[in-house]
Amino acid sequence: MNTFTPPHPTHENLSQKTEGLFAKARNPFWLAPMAGITDVCFRQLMDEMSAGVLISELVSAKGLFYNSEKTRKMMRIHANSKSIVGIQLFGESAEDI
């Protein structure tokens, strides 16, 4: 079994990345992921309400592998989004992701 453990980020690197993300967001308000709620229409509404960051509900890595239409729909982003958008992936194993 192949495994990969990414190196742990140093405190300095992590804080630089976080500060960069916060600096790019329009404001400090992030839309939390909610299963069955945070679809593309809801994310668009929150974008129009000026959310800083939008996070999708959990998206199956296997669904992406098998090119599932339902999975692809969960990842849609409207064309005029001004917010940062994050997609959450989940899988049974590291190989899935």
PEURHU-V163302 format. One record per backbone hydrogen bond with DSSP energy under -1.0 kcal/mol. NH is the residue of the N-H (numbers start at 0). CO is the residue of the C=O. Records with the same first field share a line. If there is no record, write none. Layout:
NH=CO + CO
This chain:
13=9
14=10
15=11
16=12
17=13
18=14
19=15
20=16
21=17
22=18
23=19
24=20
30=52
36=33
37=33
38=36
42=38
43=39
44=40
45=41
46=42
47=43
48=44
49=46
50=45
51=28
52=28
53=83
55=85
58=87
60=89
63=59
64=60
65=61
66=63
67=62
71=67
72=68
73=69
74=71
80=77
83=51
85=53
89=58
96=92
